[in-house]
Amino acid sequence: MQNRFWHKITVRLPSIFESEGSALLIELGAKGVWVETSEDRVQLNVYFPESVSVDAAKALIQNAL
């Protein structure tokens, strides 16, 4: 069995963008999204496979947002 490692990147957005933000991150290649909410903010913890460079993933996210 092959070990899998993941890169976790956290994106913080206003709560009204939770659904759109999550969908966009999945479109960009995230394999999972774990959502934490507060009163008016949402924290999207997204996971990319180890084969994806963290810098490349961050650049994709920054350009898309």
C-alpha positions in Angstrom: 0.0 0.0 0.0 1.3 3.4 -1.0 1.5 6.2 1.6 -0.3 9.3 0.6 0.7 12.8 1.8 -1.2 15.9 1.4 -0.5 19.6 1.4 -3.0 21.7 3.4 -3.7 25.3 2.4 -6.0 27.5 4.4 -8.1 30.2 2.7 -10.1 32.7 4.8 -13.1 34.4 3.2 -16.3 36.2 4.2 -19.0 33.5 5.0 -21.1 34.5 2.0 -18.4 33.0 -0.3 -18.3 29.5 1.4 -20.0 27.6 -1.4 -18.4 29.4 -4.3 -15.0 29.3 -2.7 -15.2 25.6 -2.0 -16.4 24.8 -5.5 -13.6 26.9 -7.0 -10.9 25.2 -4.9 -12.2 21.8 -6.0 -12.1 23.0 -9.6 -8.4 24.0 -9.1 -7.5 20.5 -8.0 -8.1 20.3 -4.3 -9.1 16.8 -3.3 -11.0 17.8 -0.2 -12.3 20.9 1.7 -12.8 21.1 5.4 -14.8 24.1 6.5 -14.6 26.0 9.8 -17.0 28.9 10.3 -17.1 31.8 12.6 -19.6 34.6 12.8 -18.8 36.4 9.5 -15.8 34.5 8.2 -15.1 31.0 6.9 -11.9 29.1 6.9 -11.5 26.7 4.0 -8.9 24.1 4.7 -8.1 22.5 1.3 -6.0 19.5 0.6 -3.8 18.9 -2.5 -2.0 15.7 -3.2 1.8 15.7 -2.6 2.4 15.6 -6.4 1.2 19.2 -6.6 3.7 21.9 -5.6 2.6 24.0 -2.7 3.8 27.1 -4.5 1.9 26.2 -7.6 -1.3 25.5 -5.6 -1.0 28.9 -3.8 -0.4 30.7 -7.1 -3.5 29.1 -8.6 -5.6 30.0 -5.7 -4.3 33.6 -5.5 -4.9 34.1 -9.3 -8.4 32.6 -9.1 -9.5 34.7 -6.1 
